[in-house]
Every structure is written in C-alpha cells, then in structure tokens.
Amino acid sequence: MASESSRFTSTRSYRRFRSQRRPHSLRTAKTGTLRSSPQGFFEKLPAEVFDFILDYLSAVDASVFSMASKTISDCIMRHMSTSAWRNRRIWQWFDCTSPEAEGSALDHFRRLGLLFKRCTLLLPTKDRLRFSYSVFSQVPCLAMDQCAAFPFCRGFVYYGVFLTTLIAGWDELECHRVFDFICENTNLQRTIEAAVTCRPGACHRLELVVRLFCRGVLLNQWQRRRDSFFWLMCILRPWPIVSQARLLFILFGPLQSDGKIGWQRVRDHVVGQGGLWDLAKAIILLHDHEETKGWRPDNVLSIMDEMMVTPLPWHSENMARLLILCGKNICYNILASKAINGRLSEISRLLIFLILVSEKDGYCMKWAVKMTQQVCQVFSVASEKWSFIQSVENMFSEVTMELYELVMAGNHNGDMDPLQHLCCLLNASAHFHTEIVYMSLRKD
Ligand SMILES: [Zn+2]
C-alpha cells in the first residue's frame, strides 16, 4: 500500500489537482453552485479524474468523504464496484499472507468495514448487505471450500473482521437479517446439515469448512459476550440437541495432529487443557446466559451429555478435564443429574478422574473433595450415601487395576507413560484422602 500511494503522489496530474483545489478564493466564489450540487467541486471533474482521487484516498478518508452527500457516496460505491478497485483493495489482500503480514491485513479489512459501513449508510439493510456481498462474493477464499490454500487460508477471518466492523452496533433484528442473508448466499445451513448428519469424521473436510467459516466469519471477532452468544445461538438454534452436540464439537472441539476434528483423539487419547479450553469457553457462554426465546441454560447440560458419548464415549480423563474447565456449577450440575438418575458407576468414575486431573493439572484437592461432598448431599437417605461412598472407593481400585494392566501390557498409546499415570493416581488418592481426613479431624 505504501508503494502504491507513493506512485500516486508522484504523478503530475495529482499535483495539478492539488494546486487547483487549494486556493481559498475559488471555494468562496463557487458557493452558490455548491448549494445546488451535491457533488460540489467534484461535479466539474471528469469521471476518470474523480476516480483517480478516490484511488488516492485511504479507506478511512474515503469513508469520511462518502458521508458528504448521497451523490458522493453513490460515486464511491460505483468506484468500489469496479474490478480495478476490487483487485487492489480486496483480492490481493486475500492472497494467503505470512503470519507477519496478518496484523496489517486485519487492519485493512477493519478499515474496509468502516468504508462500507459509511458509504452504504443511507441504504436499507438488505441493500447494504447485497452491495457488500457483491464486492466480496467472487473471492474464492470466501466460497465454502474453494480456496486452494484451504484450510490454511485466512480468508474467513478477514471477511469476519470486515463484517464485524460493518454491522457493529446493529440491533438484533438487523443481525438476524445478516445471518439469514449469509445462509441464503453461502448455503451455510445445508453445509451444516451435511456435516452433522455424516458419521463423525467421515466428511472431515466438510466439518472443517463449517468450523472455519462459522468461527472466522461469525464467532471469533466479537469482544462482548452477548454478541458471541447471539451468533452462537443463530448457528445452534435451528438444530435438535443431538445435532447441537455434534455442531458444538465441530466448532470448538480439539483437532487431531492431521488437522481433522478430534473425534478419535478425545476417545483414545488424553487431551490437555489447551485442547479443551475453546470447548469449555463455549459451554460456559451458553450456560451463563440468561434464558432467552428457544434457549434454556440447562440445555447445555444435555448437549454435553450427548457430546461426551459421540460417536463413542470419550476417555474419562477428557470428560473430567472438560468438567473442571467448565467450572464448579456446570461440573456439579452434570454430576448431580447423573446422581438423581442413579448412574452411580458413571459418577464414581468421573469423580476419580476429577481427582486425577486435579493432581495432574495442579488444582487444589479441596475442590475435588468439596465436589464429592456436594454430590453426596444429592442422596437423601443414609443407605444411598453409603452406596455412593462405596462406589467411589471401589472405583479407585478399579481404575488403579486398569492402569496397572496397561503398565503390564507396556501399551502407552502415544500418551503419558502408564506407569506415570499410575503414580499420579496413587498420589491423587493420597492427597484426596488426606484432605478428607484433615477436614473431618478439624470438625472434631
Ligand atoms: Zn484463500
């Protein structure tokens, strides 16, 4: 861009133009004609000279200029519809840039968003969207799955930054129109449907398209939680719980080392905090938002229940780690709903892995002890409490034996050495029981 502007500033005609518009006397002499002409001085200029001026202006300057009058903004929109403008201001920026150039590309699309926002200010919402889309629609990076550099192309992110700036401050009704417009023009709903009805992992490219498009264009660019919630709800709301669970995992689940969605990874391998954090943040966002039309915060618990067995039950440590990352309210609600339904062995297993993850990830063991106590309170009868405690303690032995068998088989599946796992579990058990004994002694 710098070289481009220096090219323009060095031309003769530019100097001539500046020398003509500078003198104050000219401005005052023409005031009468200006009032009746919305294009002002520029009406006298040949179209190509006016285009030349617009080429010289930065996006922000052009955005301010567009607010001078309806005629000026029409001229600017016409100029922006030319292929020369599109090539220079849009297409060339979509060439997948190096990470170092990413910052300036994001700034560029933010400024373009401002330009489109200002120059379409007087148009109805649908026309504003139509105009913006007509300028961007031919970029292959924005058509689902047509960019040669997919999935490494940053096109969706650039478009997301542009779109977020364009629609910043629009009310919910208008944002719904934006979502409908995007669905109509990109076939988003049909792509999502194909991705969530396919066997998990079978249409891995389609799953990635959904993930990158939704996160890049619709979700990742918002700063306020209520905006993030609104757009996530737009994506999730049309689908039943089973599909919502699939979709949430496609959008935020961990990836595998080959770049595919990590369905197999959460089942067969231990996933660290970093891999589950995005999912946990999305779950917290859905859970913490007050009830709205078509959404109850409790729905997210059913989604989690479904997600953690899709397509097959996750590794217990991954379930426990996700629950811990989601915080104590969600964790308790999941365990308590299992307790109410008498799923003792499931809760016990989850609690043992909560204790193991607390040990491994360095959380205070008091957290796991309090969670166990709280879940125990769900059982009102003494005999039920006793069965619960027995079940938890038996599960300690069971999981220890499982790990011991893994050690004996010498099978470590690419994860942590099973012997280290076993040592962690024994340490976790010691710390957990120390905390319980200490708490009961303190009471006495
Ligand atoms: Zn691309």
Boltz pocket constraint, residues with backbone or C-beta under 6 A from the ligand:
constraints:
  - pocket:
      binder: B
      contacts: [[A, 94], [A, 96], [A, 140], [A, 141], [A, 147], [A, 148], [A, 149], [A, 150], [A, 153], [A, 154], [A, 155]]
      max_distance: 6.0
